[in-house]
Amino acid sequence: MSTNSCCSSNDIQPEQLHVAIIGSGSGAFASAIKAAEGGARVTIIEGADVIGGCCVNVGCVPSKILIRAAQLAHQQRTNPFDGLENIQPQLSRSLLAHQQNARVEELRDAKYQRILESNPALSLLKGYARFKNQNTLLVHKSDGSEEELVADRILIATGSTPSIPPIKGLVDTPYWTSTEALFAEELPSSLVVIGSSVVALEIAQAYARLGSRVTILARHTLLYAEDPLLGEKLAECFEKEGIRVLNNTQASHVSYDSNGFSLETNEGTLIAEKLLISTGRHANTGKLGLENVGVETDKSGAIVVNSMMETSTANIYAAGDCSNMPQFVYVAAAAGSRAGINMTGGNAQLDLSTMPAVIFTDPQVATVGLTEVQASAVGINTISRVLDMENVPRALANFETDGFIKLVAEESTGKLIGAQILAHEGGELIQSAALAIHNKMTVEELAGQLFPYLTMVEGLKLCAQTFSKDVKELSCCAG
């Protein structure tokens, strides 16, 4: 046989799986890394000037910097200890904004750009993608050209955009979204915030603590979708700080001139230097051409996915804020990771039944599992207890007793099924409750655990104990 004959069929290497990912945020990168680990080559498509998506650029990272700075300013003005003199902080909003930008750039470089550069399986294609067919994307580039990209699997991870309510006159004014509020270099004397949930409340309190006069317009009440006690007690905390909360209030008309913003509302006319619109976010799906490939969306435009991140169309997946999943960055990352596994032959699913959530106000709002209303809706009879934070020794020692811990249990078994917390550093408590629910612990079992003293998380044990006894009759270490 000639030594120059063609290679045998056993020598032919299968073509490497190609995964295309539309977007470059946390969900996209988590998926890209997993897909690469699964042997795929990955093309990340991003039309924005920078990679990294919402969280690192205009969301979690800069907002937490702003919130922390505002908290320190507030503590300088008002602290609870007799031996510490309150002082007026010297504040430069411009310097703070520059520091925010520097840390954002640092984290974007470390967590996104370096990963892209160091992983040979990953490549970046700049441009905006839309579907031509089930396996083909048309990518429109900034120079006006268009590139056709064919992939075996496609992940949509395009995130979300602030939703703007249809208030008469609003679009003709220089209102803020969260992005402008986070990076503004001047502190307004007054700020009106339209919105009553996570982002609205975090930024409202931060600006109040930096020195602005803040008014919140809530269409219903604060945190309307949560246990009512959370919004009620948080509103009381805000009002103690001088933040004006207008419940059941809507603006019918907005105008702007040299004197600032004027809002016509059912509570009268409001005047403010700046106006923040923070009424939720909607999925970035409108320009993807989903109708060309039959991808199902809900009425808000969010892509419908199952627990494996699969859409209604084969080989097309979605993760993060563009899908019908909770809009949290850690959910996006977890979903993206599982999508990356599944696109390369795996079978990973995402269980959100014990997903903890934190709102970084002060006190913080932290929740996991079911509320009483949610449990009732699925036919579960419940028992619950509320422990005011004045019963938690660490809160007393800190002279920070605002808030409460509420535990919800299944009446027939005593199993913990939900926790709602309003407390200083409440976000540090919630994961323990999440683990207890995940491991199907009863409140009696939770009450019997050892918790370190003095800690805030000991409040979970104390609240669990109140299902069977009066916590005021316990000794200080709640054995």
SETI-68485 format. One record per residue (C-alpha): z, y, x; residue in three letters. Coordinates in steps of 0.25 Angstrom, whole numbers. Layout:
N
SITE, up, north, east, residu
SITE, Z, Y, X, ALA
...
//
This chain:
479
SITE, up, north, east, residu
SITE, 0, 0, 0, MET
SITE, -3, 14, 5, SER
SITE, 9, 22, 10, THR
SITE, 2, 34, 4, ASN
SITE, 3, 29, -10, SER
SITE, 10, 38, -21, CYS
SITE, 25, 38, -22, CYS
SITE, 30, 27, -32, SER
SITE, 36, 31, -45, SER
SITE, 50, 28, -40, ASN
SITE, 49, 40, -30, ASP
SITE, 45, 50, -41, ILE
SITE, 57, 60, -43, GLN
SITE, 60, 64, -57, PRO
SITE, 57, 79, -60, GLU
SITE, 70, 87, -59, GLN
SITE, 76, 92, -73, LEU
SITE, 74, 106, -75, HIS
SITE, 84, 114, -83, VAL
SITE, 82, 129, -87, ALA
SITE, 93, 137, -91, ILE
SITE, 91, 150, -99, ILE
SITE, 103, 160, -94, GLY
SITE, 112, 161, -82, SER
SITE, 126, 162, -88, GLY
SITE, 137, 152, -87, SER
SITE, 131, 142, -96, GLY
SITE, 118, 143, -89, ALA
SITE, 124, 141, -75, PHE
SITE, 134, 130, -79, ALA
SITE, 122, 123, -85, SER
SITE, 113, 125, -73, ALA
SITE, 124, 119, -63, ILE
SITE, 125, 107, -72, LYS
SITE, 111, 105, -74, ALA
SITE, 108, 106, -59, ALA
SITE, 120, 96, -56, GLU
SITE, 112, 87, -66, GLY
SITE, 100, 88, -57, GLY
SITE, 92, 98, -64, ALA
SITE, 85, 110, -58, ARG
SITE, 89, 122, -66, VAL
SITE, 82, 136, -69, THR
SITE, 91, 147, -74, ILE
SITE, 84, 158, -82, ILE
SITE, 90, 171, -83, GLU
SITE, 84, 184, -88, GLY
SITE, 95, 194, -85, ALA
SITE, 97, 201, -72, ASP
SITE, 109, 193, -68, VAL
SITE, 113, 179, -70, ILE
SITE, 127, 174, -75, GLY
SITE, 126, 177, -90, GLY
SITE, 136, 184, -98, CYS
SITE, 150, 179, -93, CYS
SITE, 149, 183, -78, VAL
SITE, 140, 196, -80, ASN
SITE, 145, 203, -93, VAL
SITE, 155, 194, -100, GLY
SITE, 167, 186, -95, CYS
SITE, 169, 191, -81, VAL
SITE, 167, 206, -82, PRO
SITE, 175, 206, -95, SER
SITE, 187, 199, -89, LYS
SITE, 187, 208, -77, ILE
SITE, 187, 220, -87, LEU
SITE, 198, 213, -96, ILE
SITE, 207, 211, -84, ARG
SITE, 206, 225, -78, ALA
SITE, 209, 230, -92, ALA
SITE, 221, 221, -93, GLN
SITE, 226, 227, -80, LEU
SITE, 224, 241, -84, ALA
SITE, 232, 238, -97, HIS
SITE, 243, 232, -89, GLN
SITE, 245, 244, -81, GLN
SITE, 246, 253, -93, ARG
SITE, 255, 244, -101, THR
SITE, 263, 233, -95, ASN
SITE, 275, 226, -102, PRO
SITE, 285, 227, -90, PHE
SITE, 296, 237, -90, ASP
SITE, 296, 238, -75, GLY
SITE, 281, 241, -73, LEU
SITE, 276, 255, -76, GLU
SITE, 263, 256, -84, ASN
SITE, 252, 265, -77, ILE
SITE, 238, 270, -81, GLN
SITE, 228, 262, -73, PRO
SITE, 217, 269, -66, GLN
SITE, 205, 263, -71, LEU
SITE, 190, 264, -67, SER
SITE, 181, 257, -76, ARG
SITE, 169, 258, -67, SER
SITE, 176, 251, -55, LEU
SITE, 180, 240, -65, LEU
SITE, 166, 238, -69, ALA
SITE, 161, 238, -55, HIS
SITE, 172, 227, -52, GLN
SITE, 167, 219, -64, GLN
SITE, 153, 219, -59, ASN
SITE, 157, 215, -45, ALA
SITE, 164, 203, -50, ARG
SITE, 153, 199, -60, VAL
SITE, 143, 200, -49, GLU
SITE, 152, 191, -40, GLU
SITE, 154, 180, -51, LEU
SITE, 139, 180, -55, ARG
SITE, 135, 178, -40, ASP
SITE, 146, 167, -38, ALA
SITE, 144, 160, -51, LYS
SITE, 130, 161, -54, TYR
SITE, 121, 167, -43, GLN
SITE, 126, 158, -32, ARG
SITE, 126, 146, -40, ILE
SITE, 111, 149, -43, LEU
SITE, 108, 151, -29, GLU
SITE, 116, 139, -24, SER
SITE, 111, 128, -33, ASN
SITE, 96, 124, -30, PRO
SITE, 94, 118, -44, ALA
SITE, 96, 131, -50, LEU
SITE, 86, 142, -51, SER
SITE, 85, 156, -58, LEU
SITE, 73, 161, -66, LEU
SITE, 74, 175, -71, LYS
SITE, 69, 178, -84, GLY
SITE, 71, 177, -99, TYR
SITE, 68, 163, -105, ALA
SITE, 62, 159, -119, ARG
SITE, 58, 145, -123, PHE
SITE, 43, 141, -124, LYS
SITE, 46, 127, -128, ASN
SITE, 57, 117, -126, GLN
SITE, 56, 116, -111, ASN
SITE, 49, 129, -107, THR
SITE, 55, 142, -105, LEU
SITE, 47, 155, -104, LEU
SITE, 55, 165, -94, VAL
SITE, 51, 179, -95, HIS
SITE, 54, 186, -82, LYS
SITE, 57, 201, -79, SER
SITE, 43, 203, -73, ASP
SITE, 37, 200, -86, GLY
SITE, 32, 186, -82, SER
SITE, 35, 173, -89, GLU
SITE, 39, 160, -83, GLU
SITE, 38, 146, -90, GLU
SITE, 49, 137, -87, LEU
SITE, 50, 122, -91, VAL
SITE, 63, 115, -91, ALA
SITE, 68, 101, -95, ASP
SITE, 81, 107, -101, ARG
SITE, 84, 121, -105, ILE
SITE, 98, 128, -107, LEU
SITE, 99, 141, -115, ILE
SITE, 111, 149, -109, ALA
SITE, 107, 163, -113, THR
SITE, 121, 168, -117, GLY
SITE, 123, 179, -127, SER
SITE, 122, 194, -130, THR
SITE, 131, 203, -137, PRO
SITE, 129, 204, -152, SER
SITE, 127, 219, -158, ILE
SITE, 131, 221, -172, PRO
SITE, 122, 228, -181, PRO
SITE, 130, 241, -182, ILE
SITE, 121, 253, -186, LYS
SITE, 119, 263, -175, GLY
SITE, 125, 253, -164, LEU
SITE, 112, 250, -157, VAL
SITE, 109, 265, -154, ASP
SITE, 123, 266, -146, THR
SITE, 127, 263, -132, PRO
SITE, 137, 252, -137, TYR
SITE, 143, 242, -127, TRP
SITE, 142, 227, -127, THR
SITE, 152, 219, -119, SER
SITE, 143, 221, -107, THR
SITE, 144, 236, -107, GLU
SITE, 159, 236, -110, ALA
SITE, 162, 227, -98, LEU
SITE, 154, 235, -88, PHE
SITE, 156, 249, -92, ALA
SITE, 160, 258, -81, GLU
SITE, 167, 269, -89, GLU
SITE, 179, 267, -99, LEU
SITE, 177, 272, -113, PRO
SITE, 188, 280, -119, SER
SITE, 186, 272, -132, SER
SITE, 179, 260, -136, LEU
SITE, 175, 253, -149, VAL
SITE, 173, 238, -149, VAL
SITE, 166, 231, -160, ILE
SITE, 170, 217, -160, GLY
SITE, 182, 208, -161, SER
SITE, 180, 196, -153, SER
SITE, 181, 192, -138, VAL
SITE, 173, 202, -130, VAL
SITE, 176, 213, -139, ALA
SITE, 191, 211, -138, LEU
SITE, 191, 209, -123, GLU
SITE, 183, 221, -120, ILE
SITE, 190, 230, -130, ALA
SITE, 204, 227, -124, GLN
SITE, 199, 229, -110, ALA
SITE, 193, 243, -113, TYR
SITE, 206, 246, -120, ALA
SITE, 214, 242, -108, ARG
SITE, 205, 250, -99, LEU
SITE, 208, 262, -107, GLY
SITE, 198, 264, -119, SER
SITE, 202, 266, -133, ARG
SITE, 197, 253, -140, VAL
SITE, 194, 250, -155, THR
SITE, 189, 237, -159, ILE
SITE, 181, 235, -172, LEU
SITE, 183, 221, -177, ALA
SITE, 174, 216, -189, ARG
SITE, 185, 207, -194, HIS
SITE, 197, 206, -184, THR
SITE, 199, 203, -170, LEU
SITE, 195, 189, -166, LEU
SITE, 190, 186, -180, TYR
SITE, 185, 172, -177, ALA
SITE, 199, 168, -171, GLU
SITE, 212, 165, -176, ASP
SITE, 216, 177, -184, PRO
SITE, 229, 179, -176, LEU
SITE, 222, 181, -163, LEU
SITE, 214, 193, -168, GLY
SITE, 226, 199, -175, GLU
SITE, 236, 198, -163, LYS
SITE, 225, 202, -153, LEU
SITE, 223, 215, -162, ALA
SITE, 237, 218, -161, GLU
SITE, 237, 217, -146, CYS
SITE, 225, 226, -145, PHE
SITE, 231, 236, -155, GLU
SITE, 244, 237, -146, LYS
SITE, 235, 240, -134, GLU
SITE, 228, 252, -142, GLY
SITE, 215, 244, -146, ILE
SITE, 211, 248, -160, ARG
SITE, 207, 236, -168, VAL
SITE, 199, 238, -181, LEU
SITE, 198, 225, -189, ASN
SITE, 188, 223, -200, ASN
SITE, 180, 235, -194, THR
SITE, 165, 237, -192, GLN
SITE, 156, 248, -188, ALA
SITE, 145, 252, -197, SER
SITE, 138, 262, -188, HIS
SITE, 139, 266, -173, VAL
SITE, 134, 279, -167, SER
SITE, 135, 285, -153, TYR
SITE, 134, 299, -147, ASP
SITE, 140, 307, -136, SER
SITE, 154, 305, -142, ASN
SITE, 153, 289, -141, GLY
SITE, 152, 279, -152, PHE
SITE, 155, 281, -167, SER
SITE, 157, 269, -176, LEU
SITE, 157, 270, -191, GLU
SITE, 167, 258, -196, THR
SITE, 174, 254, -208, ASN
SITE, 186, 260, -201, GLU
SITE, 180, 273, -199, GLY
SITE, 173, 280, -187, THR
SITE, 176, 275, -173, LEU
SITE, 172, 283, -161, ILE
SITE, 172, 277, -147, ALA
SITE, 166, 280, -133, GLU
SITE, 161, 266, -132, LYS
SITE, 157, 254, -142, LEU
SITE, 158, 240, -138, LEU
SITE, 150, 230, -147, ILE
SITE, 156, 216, -145, SER
SITE, 153, 208, -158, THR
SITE, 149, 195, -151, GLY
SITE, 137, 189, -144, ARG
SITE, 124, 182, -148, HIS
SITE, 116, 171, -141, ALA
SITE, 105, 175, -132, ASN
SITE, 94, 166, -139, THR
SITE, 85, 176, -146, GLY
SITE, 74, 176, -135, LYS
SITE, 74, 162, -130, LEU
SITE, 63, 157, -140, GLY
SITE, 72, 146, -145, LEU
SITE, 63, 145, -157, GLU
SITE, 53, 140, -148, ASN
SITE, 61, 127, -145, VAL
SITE, 69, 126, -158, GLY
SITE, 83, 128, -152, VAL
SITE, 93, 130, -164, GLU
SITE, 101, 143, -164, THR
SITE, 112, 147, -174, ASP
SITE, 111, 159, -182, LYS
SITE, 116, 168, -171, SER
SITE, 106, 163, -161, GLY
SITE, 115, 154, -153, ALA
SITE, 109, 141, -149, ILE
SITE, 115, 129, -156, VAL
SITE, 119, 118, -146, VAL
SITE, 127, 105, -146, ASN
SITE, 139, 101, -137, SER
SITE, 128, 97, -127, MET
SITE, 122, 111, -127, MET
SITE, 109, 105, -133, GLU
SITE, 101, 114, -142, THR
SITE, 93, 109, -154, SER
SITE, 81, 108, -144, THR
SITE, 80, 96, -134, ALA
SITE, 83, 100, -119, ASN
SITE, 87, 114, -123, ILE
SITE, 102, 117, -121, TYR
SITE, 110, 130, -123, ALA
SITE, 124, 135, -118, ALA
SITE, 133, 147, -119, GLY
SITE, 132, 159, -128, ASP
SITE, 118, 157, -132, CYS
SITE, 123, 144, -139, SER
SITE, 132, 142, -151, ASN
SITE, 144, 139, -142, MET
SITE, 156, 148, -140, PRO
SITE, 153, 160, -131, GLN
SITE, 162, 158, -119, PHE
SITE, 157, 157, -105, VAL
SITE, 164, 144, -102, TYR
SITE, 158, 138, -115, VAL
SITE, 144, 142, -109, ALA
SITE, 147, 136, -96, ALA
SITE, 152, 123, -102, ALA
SITE, 140, 122, -111, ALA
SITE, 131, 125, -100, GLY
SITE, 137, 115, -91, SER
SITE, 135, 104, -101, ARG
SITE, 121, 108, -104, ALA
SITE, 118, 107, -90, GLY
SITE, 123, 93, -90, ILE
SITE, 116, 89, -102, ASN
SITE, 103, 95, -98, MET
SITE, 103, 85, -86, THR
SITE, 106, 73, -94, GLY
SITE, 121, 74, -97, GLY
SITE, 129, 73, -110, ASN
SITE, 140, 85, -109, ALA
SITE, 146, 91, -121, GLN
SITE, 154, 103, -123, LEU
SITE, 166, 102, -132, ASP
SITE, 171, 116, -137, LEU
SITE, 182, 111, -146, SER
SITE, 193, 116, -136, THR
SITE, 186, 128, -131, MET
SITE, 196, 139, -127, PRO
SITE, 193, 154, -129, ALA
SITE, 199, 166, -123, VAL
SITE, 197, 181, -127, ILE
SITE, 202, 189, -115, PHE
SITE, 209, 200, -122, THR
SITE, 224, 203, -119, ASP
SITE, 231, 195, -125, PRO
SITE, 220, 184, -124, GLN
SITE, 215, 176, -135, VAL
SITE, 213, 161, -132, ALA
SITE, 209, 150, -142, THR
SITE, 205, 136, -142, VAL
SITE, 203, 126, -153, GLY
SITE, 204, 128, -168, LEU
SITE, 211, 139, -176, THR
SITE, 218, 135, -189, GLU
SITE, 206, 140, -197, VAL
SITE, 196, 132, -188, GLN
SITE, 204, 120, -189, ALA
SITE, 205, 121, -204, SER
SITE, 190, 122, -205, ALA
SITE, 188, 109, -199, VAL
SITE, 199, 102, -207, GLY
SITE, 211, 102, -198, ILE
SITE, 225, 106, -203, ASN
SITE, 232, 114, -193, THR
SITE, 246, 119, -189, ILE
SITE, 248, 130, -179, SER
SITE, 258, 139, -172, ARG
SITE, 258, 153, -166, VAL
SITE, 267, 157, -155, LEU
SITE, 268, 171, -152, ASP
SITE, 267, 174, -137, MET
SITE, 281, 181, -137, GLU
SITE, 286, 166, -137, ASN
SITE, 279, 163, -124, VAL
SITE, 289, 165, -112, PRO
SITE, 277, 170, -103, ARG
SITE, 272, 180, -113, ALA
SITE, 286, 185, -114, LEU
SITE, 288, 186, -99, ALA
SITE, 274, 193, -98, ASN
SITE, 278, 203, -109, PHE
SITE, 265, 199, -115, GLU
SITE, 268, 192, -129, THR
SITE, 256, 196, -137, ASP
SITE, 249, 185, -144, GLY
SITE, 252, 171, -148, PHE
SITE, 248, 156, -146, ILE
SITE, 243, 149, -158, LYS
SITE, 241, 133, -158, LEU
SITE, 234, 126, -169, VAL
SITE, 236, 111, -171, ALA
SITE, 231, 100, -180, GLU
SITE, 242, 98, -191, GLU
SITE, 241, 83, -192, SER
SITE, 241, 80, -177, THR
SITE, 247, 92, -170, GLY
SITE, 235, 93, -161, LYS
SITE, 232, 106, -155, LEU
SITE, 219, 111, -160, ILE
SITE, 219, 126, -157, GLY
SITE, 225, 137, -150, ALA
SITE, 224, 152, -152, GLN
SITE, 231, 161, -142, ILE
SITE, 233, 176, -140, LEU
SITE, 241, 179, -127, ALA
SITE, 240, 186, -114, HIS
SITE, 233, 177, -105, GLU
SITE, 230, 168, -117, GLY
SITE, 218, 163, -111, GLY
SITE, 226, 155, -101, GLU
SITE, 233, 147, -112, LEU
SITE, 221, 142, -120, ILE
SITE, 216, 132, -111, GLN
SITE, 229, 124, -112, SER
SITE, 227, 124, -127, ALA
SITE, 213, 120, -125, ALA
SITE, 217, 108, -117, LEU
SITE, 228, 104, -127, ALA
SITE, 218, 104, -138, ILE
SITE, 208, 97, -130, HIS
SITE, 218, 86, -127, ASN
SITE, 222, 85, -141, LYS
SITE, 236, 89, -139, MET
SITE, 246, 91, -150, THR
SITE, 255, 104, -151, VAL
SITE, 267, 95, -148, GLU
SITE, 260, 89, -135, GLU
SITE, 257, 104, -131, LEU
SITE, 271, 108, -134, ALA
SITE, 276, 97, -125, GLY
SITE, 268, 101, -112, GLN
SITE, 274, 108, -100, LEU
SITE, 269, 122, -99, PHE
SITE, 273, 131, -87, PRO
SITE, 283, 142, -90, TYR
SITE, 281, 154, -90, LEU
SITE, 266, 153, -94, THR
SITE, 258, 158, -106, MET
SITE, 252, 144, -108, VAL
SITE, 266, 139, -112, GLU
SITE, 264, 147, -125, GLY
SITE, 255, 135, -129, LEU
SITE, 267, 125, -127, LYS
SITE, 276, 135, -135, LEU
SITE, 266, 136, -146, CYS
SITE, 265, 121, -147, ALA
SITE, 280, 120, -148, GLN
SITE, 280, 129, -160, THR
SITE, 273, 118, -168, PHE
SITE, 287, 111, -168, SER
SITE, 298, 121, -165, LYS
SITE, 301, 136, -164, ASP
SITE, 297, 141, -150, VAL
SITE, 308, 151, -151, LYS
SITE, 319, 140, -150, GLU
SITE, 313, 135, -137, LEU
SITE, 318, 138, -123, SER
SITE, 310, 146, -114, CYS
SITE, 302, 135, -107, CYS
SITE, 299, 129, -120, ALA
SITE, 301, 114, -116, GLY
//
